[in-house]
């Protein structure tokens, strides 16, 4: 920072011109300080809004991660249920095939009793 000496020339009208110039510079300095303060405040608000937005995004990411985990668990549960159902259906189909085989054997075995006696 420059400091202005109090020994400025004051001969004639030159002193008042110099004082006016110093006063003008002081006003410009005050305006610059005020503008800087406004910029600092604006920057602070922007930074705060940015931090809030980042926190919001992080919360959203955590929520999405939780939803994803919940969906994966639900999918796993549903997969288990479907596999169990498929096993039950497979056993049922095998039982039906066995019954069909038995009925077919009885029909082609000559009336039932004869077919059984062949194996005795």
C-alpha positions as CSV (number, residue, x, y, z in Angstrom):
1,X,0.0,0.0,0.0
2,X,1.1,3.5,-0.7
3,X,1.1,6.0,2.0
4,X,0.7,9.7,1.2
5,X,3.0,12.1,2.8
6,X,1.6,15.0,4.7
7,X,4.3,17.2,3.1
8,X,2.4,17.5,-0.2
9,X,3.0,20.8,-1.9
10,X,0.3,23.3,-1.0
11,X,1.4,26.3,-3.0
12,X,-1.5,28.1,-4.4
13,X,-4.3,26.1,-5.9
14,X,-2.1,23.0,-6.3
15,X,-2.7,21.9,-2.7
16,X,-6.5,21.8,-3.1
17,X,-6.1,19.9,-6.5
18,X,-3.8,17.4,-4.7
19,X,-6.3,17.0,-1.8
20,X,-9.1,16.5,-4.4
21,X,-7.0,13.8,-6.1
22,X,-6.3,12.1,-2.7
23,X,-10.0,12.2,-1.8
24,X,-10.9,10.7,-5.2
25,X,-8.4,7.9,-4.7
26,X,-9.8,7.3,-1.2
27,X,-13.3,7.0,-2.7
28,X,-12.1,4.6,-5.3
29,X,-10.4,2.6,-2.6
30,X,-13.6,2.4,-0.6
31,X,-15.6,1.4,-3.7
32,X,-13.0,-1.3,-4.5
33,X,-13.2,-2.5,-0.9
34,X,-17.0,-2.6,-1.0
35,X,-16.9,-4.5,-4.3
36,X,-14.3,-6.9,-2.9
37,X,-16.6,-7.5,0.1
38,X,-19.5,-8.2,-2.2
39,X,-17.4,-10.6,-4.2
40,X,-16.3,-12.4,-1.0
41,X,-19.9,-12.7,0.1
42,X,-21.1,-13.9,-3.3
43,X,-18.2,-16.4,-3.4
44,X,-19.1,-17.6,0.1
45,X,-22.7,-18.0,-0.9
46,X,-21.7,-19.9,-4.0
47,X,-19.4,-22.1,-2.0
48,X,-22.1,-22.8,0.6
49,X,-24.6,-23.6,-2.1
50,X,-22.0,-25.9,-3.8
51,X,-21.4,-27.7,-0.5
52,X,-25.1,-28.1,0.0
53,X,-25.5,-29.5,-3.5
54,X,-22.6,-31.9,-3.0
55,X,-24.2,-33.1,0.3
56,X,-27.5,-33.5,-1.5
57,X,-25.8,-35.5,-4.2
58,X,-24.0,-37.7,-1.7
59,X,-27.3,-38.3,0.1
60,X,-29.0,-39.2,-3.2
61,X,-26.1,-41.5,-4.0
62,X,-26.5,-43.2,-0.6
63,X,-30.2,-43.6,-1.2
64,X,-29.7,-45.1,-4.6
65,X,-27.1,-47.5,-3.2
66,X,-29.5,-48.6,-0.5
67,X,-32.3,-49.0,-3.1
68,X,-29.9,-51.0,-5.3
69,X,-29.0,-53.3,-2.4
70,X,-32.7,-53.7,-1.5
71,X,-33.5,-54.6,-5.1
72,X,-30.6,-57.1,-5.3
73,X,-31.9,-58.7,-2.1
74,X,-35.4,-58.9,-3.4
75,X,-34.2,-60.4,-6.7
76,X,-32.2,-63.0,-4.8
77,X,-35.3,-63.9,-2.7
78,X,-37.4,-64.1,-5.9
79,X,-34.8,-66.2,-7.6
80,X,-34.8,-68.6,-4.7
81,X,-38.6,-68.9,-4.8
82,X,-38.6,-69.5,-8.5
83,X,-35.9,-72.1,-8.2
84,X,-37.9,-73.8,-5.5
85,X,-41.0,-73.7,-7.6
86,X,-39.1,-75.1,-10.6
87,X,-37.8,-78.0,-8.5
88,X,-41.4,-78.7,-7.3
89,X,-42.7,-78.6,-10.9
90,X,-39.8,-80.8,-12.1
91,X,-40.7,-83.4,-9.4
92,X,-44.4,-83.2,-10.3
93,X,-43.6,-83.7,-14.0
94,X,-41.4,-86.7,-13.1
95,X,-44.2,-88.2,-11.0
96,X,-46.6,-87.7,-13.9
97,X,-44.2,-89.3,-16.3
98,X,-43.8,-92.3,-14.0
99,X,-47.6,-92.6,-13.7
100,X,-48.0,-92.4,-17.5
101,X,-45.3,-95.1,-17.8
102,X,-47.0,-97.3,-15.3
103,X,-50.4,-96.9,-16.9
104,X,-48.9,-97.5,-20.4
105,X,-47.3,-100.7,-19.0
106,X,-50.5,-101.9,-17.5
107,X,-52.4,-101.3,-20.8
108,X,-49.8,-103.1,-22.9
109,X,-49.2,-105.8,-20.3
110,X,-52.4,-107.6,-21.1
111,X,-55.0,-106.7,-18.6
112,X,-52.9,-106.0,-15.5
113,X,-52.5,-109.3,-13.7
114,X,-50.6,-111.0,-16.5
115,X,-48.0,-108.3,-16.5
116,X,-47.2,-108.6,-12.9
117,X,-46.9,-112.4,-13.0
118,X,-44.1,-112.1,-15.6
119,X,-41.8,-110.6,-13.0
120,X,-42.7,-113.1,-10.2
